Amino acid sequence: MSRPRQDPTDATPTPYKGKDGLWHVYVPMGWHPDGRPDRKHLRRKTRKEVVQAQRRLEEQRDRGEYIHSGKDTTLGWWVTHWLDELLPLAGRKAKTIDGYRSTLRVHVLPHLAGVKLSSLSAEVIRGRLAAMKHAGASAHTVNATHRFLRSCLSTAVESGRLAVNPAKQVKVEQPQEIEVEPLTVEEATRILEVVAEQRNGARWSVALALGLRQGEALGLTWIDVDLEAETLVVRRSLRRETGRHGCDSNAAGEPMCGYKQGGRCPERTQGGLVARITKTGKSRTIPLPPGLAPLLRAHKAAQSAERLRAGFLWQDDDWMFATEFGAPIDPRRDWGEWKKVLGRAGVRDARVHDARHTAATLLLAAGVDTRTLMDLLGWTEHRTAQRYAHVIDPMRREAMARMGAVLFGQAE
C-alpha cells in the first residue's frame, strides 16, 4: 500500500547561501493545477531579508491569497479576455461592452496593460485614477473607469486568478447626478406643429407622447401597433453596434487587414444596425393617448404611397419609421433630423433623450403615480423617477397655493 502524498506546505524550507553570494529559499506553495508541487524561489542579499520574505509569502499562502504562476496573467490580457469572451457569454449587451472597451482602452490599458494581476495593488489603481483626474478627466469618467475595472477584477477573483479585488479598496468621488432638462409644454407644442407635415413627423409625436427610448422608437414595426385598439407594444430596440475584426492577427497582435477599427475590416463580424430586446429584457404595452392614433394612421398611408413609388427598391421589413426605401433609420441620422426639427421650431438645443424626459415630466405633472409611470416608460429602479421631483416641484407648489386659497382664504 503506497503512502499518501505529503502536502508540500507541511515542509519547513531552510534558507541557504548560494555560490552567487545571495541567500536562497524554495517556499512550498501547494500544488500546480496539473498536480505538480509548486515552489516559489526567493533570493535576497542577506539571510534576514530572505527569511522575512519567506514569512510574508507563507502568510499569503495560508490566507489563500497566493495565485499559481500559470494563472498570473497581465492586466491587458485579462481585460481583453473579459471583454471579448466572458461578458458576451454572460449575456451582456454589445453596446454595454463597447462602452467598457472604450473607457478601459483609453484610460487603463496604455498605462497598466503589462502589469501582472498579482502585482496590481490598490495603490497602483489609485495612482492611475488620480492621474486621470489631474489630467482633467471628469468625475463621471473617473467613476466609470473605477467601476468597470472593479467589475473586471471581480470576475478575475471568481476565476481564481486573483485572491482579492484591489479595486474594491479604492474610493473615488461620486459624480453629481446629471440634472434632468425636459422641454416645456410650449416647446413641445412648437415641435409638434413643425413636424405635422414633415416626413416621418409622427416619429417625434411618439417620442414626446410615449417617452420611448431612441432605439425603442426606431425598432417599432407596424405589427407592434394596434390602431383599432389604440395600443402599442415595445418589443425591441434598434441600435448600431461596433464591428469586430474577422481577419487574423500578425506576430505583433495587430489585425492583418491594416485597419485599427474592427468596423472597417473587410472581413468584419457583427456590427451594423441590429435589433435587440429592450433594455429591461421584456416587452411592455402602452395605450396610445387620444390624438396619436390618427397621426399614426396618416403616417402609415404616407408610407404606403412611398412604397408604391419606390417599387422593387423598397425593403419591406415593416419598419414603422423607415428611410425613403423602407430601410431602418440609423440612430445617427435620427439625431440629425431631431436637430433640424429643433432649429425649425426655434427651440433650444436638446438631446433626443430629452423628449423622453419631457414625457416623464408631463405624466408626473398630470398626477400619474410612480408605479404606473415606471411601467409606461420601462424603468426598473424607483430612484429614476425621483430624479424628476425637483422639476415638478413648482407645479406642486402651485397646487398647494390653490389649496390654501380654498381652505384658508390665503393666496400668494
N, C-alpha and C positions, 0 to 999 in steps of 0.2 A: 504493500500500500504506500503510495507516494505521499510525501509530506505536503501539507497545504502551503501555498506560496506566501512568503512573508511580505507584509506591507512595507514598501520601501521607507515610508515615513517613520517607521519604528526604529530605523537605524540612526545612530548618532555619528555624523561625519566628523572627522578630525582634520583641522587645517594643517597644511604643510608648506614648507618653503621650497620653491622650485629652483631649478638651475638658472632661471631668468632673474632671480633675486626678489621675486614677488611671492606673496602668500596666496595659496590657492585652497579652495574647498569646493567639493561637489555636494550640493544640498539635495536630498531626495524629496521630490515634489509629488510623488504618486505614480500614476500610470498614464502613458500616452493613450490616445483614443484607439490605437492599433494594438494595445496590450503590452507594449514595451515599458520598462521602468523609465520614469522621467527624472532626470537630474539636472539641476541648474548650476553651471560653473561660475564661481565668483573669483575674482582676483583683486588684491589690494596691495598697497606698499608695505603695510605693517600687519602684524598678527591681530592687533587690537581692532583695526579697521575691518579686516575680513570677518572677524567674529561678530562685530556689530552688524555688518551687512547680512551675515548668516542668520542672526536672530530676527532681524526685520523680515527677511524672506520667509522664515519658518512661521512667524506670526501671521503673515499674509496668507500662507498656505493653510494654517489651522483655522483661519476665519473664512476660508472658502473663497478667497479673493484672487487666487492665482489662475492665470489663463495659460494653457499649454501653448507653446510656441507655434504649433501648427495652426492655431486659431487666431494668433495675434497679427491680424492684417492691418493695413494702413487705413486711415480715415477715408481717404479718397476712394479706395476700393470698396469699402463698406457702404459709403453713401451711394455710389453708383449701383451697387447690388441692391440696396434698399429701394432706390427709385425705380430701377428697371425690372426687378424681379419680384420683390416682396410686396410692395404696395399694390401693383396690379393683381397679384394673386389674392390679396386680401379684399379685393373689390373696390379699392379707392378709385375715384373718378379721374380720368385723364387730365381734366382741367386743373384739378387739385394737385396732381403730381407735377404738372408743368409749373405751377406756382412754387412748389417746393424746390424744383430743379433750378429755376431761375434765381431764387434767393440764395441757395447754397452754392451755386456755381459762381455767382458774383462776389459774395461776401465771405465764404468759408474756404472753398477748395483752393483758390490761388495762394492761400496762406497756410493752410493746415493739411493739405491733401497727403503729404508724405509722413505725417505723424502717426506712429503706431497707436493702436487703440489703447494698449496698456500704458502708454505714456501720456495719454490725453487726460489732463487733470482739470479740476475746476479753475485753477489759476490760469491755465492756458486758454480756456474758453472765455473766462472773464476778461483776459487781456485782449482777445480778438474783438469782443463786443465793445469794450472801452475804446479800442482803436476805431471802430466803425462810428461811434458817437463823436469822437474827436474829429473825424473826417467830415462830419456834417450829416450823417445818416439820421433820419427822424426816429423818434421814439417808437413809432409803428414798425419801422423796418428792423430796428434792433430787437424789438419784442418778437417779431415774426421769425427772425433768424434764430433766436434762442429757442423759441417754441418748436421749430422744425428740427433743430439739432437735438433737442431733448427727446423728441419722439423717435428720431433715428437711432439714438443711443439706447433708448429703452428697448427697442427691438433687438439691439446687439446684446443686451443683458439677457433677454428671453432666449436668445440663440446660443448662449454660453460663451460669447466672445468677449464679454465684459462682466466683471464681478459686480460693479456698481456703476450707476449713471452719474458721471461728474457734472453734467449739465443741470441736474436737479439741485446741486449745491450752489448754483449761481442765481442771484436775484437781480432782476432788471426792472427798470422803471415801467410802470403800467401806463400806456398811452391814454390820452383823453379820448372819450367816446366821440366819434365823428357826429357832429350836430346834424339832425335831420332838417333839410331845407325844402319843404314842399312848395309847390306853386300855389298861388292864391286862387280863389274861385274866379276872380276876374281874369287872371292869366289863363287858367284852364279854359274858360269860355271863349277867349280870343283865339286860342289854338284850335278849338273845335270849329269855330267859324271859318278859319283859314283852310282847314283840311276838308271841309264839307264837299267841295267839288274837286278835290285833288285825287289823283290815282292812289289807291291803297290808303285813302284817308281814314277808312274805318280802323286801320291799324292803331291810330293814335286815340280814337274813341274807345277802343278796347283797353288800351293802356291806362287811360285816365279813369275809366269807369270800373274796370275789374282789377286793376293793380297787378297784372301779370308780370312776372319777370321777363326780360327781353327774350331769352331763349324759349320760354313757355309760349309767348305770343307768336314768335316766328315758327314754332313747332306745331301750331294748330293746323289741322286738316278739316275739310268740310264734314267728315264723318263725326267729328268731335262736337258739332253743334246741332242742336235740335231747334230749328226756327219755329216750329209749331208749339212745342212745349216751352220755348224760350229758355233753354238751359245750355250750358257749355261745359264740357269735360276737359280738364287739363291732364293730359296723359304723358307728355314727353317734352323735352327741351332740345332745341336745335342750337348747336354751338360749333365753332371752328376749333379743331384740335391740331396740335403740333405734330408734324410728321416725324417719323423715325428713320434713321439710316437703314437701308436694306442691303447695302454693299458691305464687302469685307473691310477689315482694318489692316493697315500696313504694320511694319515692325514697331513703329513708334506709337501704335494705338490710334492713329488718325484714320478717318474714313478714306477709302481708296478713290471715291468719286471726286475728292478735292474740295467739296463744299463743307463748311462748318455747320450750317443749319441742316437738320435732317429733312426739313420740308422741301429743300432744293435738290435732294438726292434723286437721280433718275430712277433708282430702284427703291424709292421710299416705301415704307409700310405705314399703315394707319394714316392719320391726319385728314384734313379737309373738313367739309361740313358733315356733321354726324348728329343723328337724332338719338338722344339717350333718355332714360327715365328721368322723372323730375328730381329736383334736389332732395325732396323728402323720401323719395323711393316709392311713392304711391300716388294714385290719381285723386282728383277732387272735382266735385260737380258744383258749378256756380250758377245760380239763377241770373238771367240777364235783367238788368234794370230796365224799366219802361223807356222806350225810345231807342234802345240799342239794337233790338231785333230788326226794325225796319231799315236801319243803316246797313246791317249785315246782308239783308235781302238785296238791297240796291248794289252793294259791293259784289255779291255773287252774280247778279245779272251783268254787271260791267265786265267781270272776269270771263263770263261765258262768251261775251262779244269778242274779247281779246283772243280767246281760244280759237274762234272761227277765223279771225284774221291771221293768226299765226299758222294755222293749218298743221301740216306734218311736223313743223318745228316745235310745236308745243310739247313740253314734258309733262305728261298727265299723271302727276303724283298726288294730286288732290290737295295741294297746299292752299290754305286759306289766304295767306299773303304771299304772293309769288312775284317773280320778275315778269317782264313782258312775254316771256316764252315758257312760263309755268315752272321755272326752276325755283328752289328755295332761296330766300333772301339772306345774303351774308350779313352777320351782325355788324360788320364794319360799314357796309352800305346803309344798313338801317340807322346806324348812328349818324351818318352824313345827312340822311333825309330828315332826322329829328332836328339837327342844327339848322337846316334850311327852314323848317317849319317855325322854329323859334324866331328866326330873323324876319320872316314874313309877318308873323304875329306881333312883332315888336316886344317880345318877352325877353327878360334877362336870360343869360346863358345858364343852362341847367343840364344835368346828366339825363340820359334815358331813364335811369333808375329813379330819378326824382318824380317821374309820373306815377310810379308805384307808391312812393312816399305820399304823393298828393291824394291818391285814392284811399290810403290808410287813414290819413288825417281827416278827410271828409266823412268817412264812415264813423270814425270816433266822435267827430263833432255832431253827427246826426244821432248819436246815442246808442250806436251798436255796441253790445257788450264785448269784452275782450275775448271770451271763448269763441264767439261767432266770428269775430274778426280774424282770429288765428286760423280758423277753419277755411274762411274765404280766401285768405292770402297765402295759405300754406306755410304758416310759421309753426315751428316746433318748440320754441322757447318763449316763456311768458315775458322774459326781460326785453325781448324785441319790441313788444307792444309798449313797454314802459318808457322806451326812448321817445315816444310821441307825447308824453304827458305835458312837457313844457310848451309844446306847440299849441295844444288846445286849451291851455290854462286861461288865456284871455276870454275864450268862449265860456268857460266855466264861471269866470268872474261876472260876465255879463248876465248869465243865468241867475246867479245869486243876487245880483243887484235888482233884478226884476222881482225876485222872491222878497227882498227887503221892502220894495215899494208896495207889494201886495199885502204883506202881513203887518208891517210896522209903519207904513206911510213914509218910509225913508228912501230917498233917491240920491244917487251920487251926484 
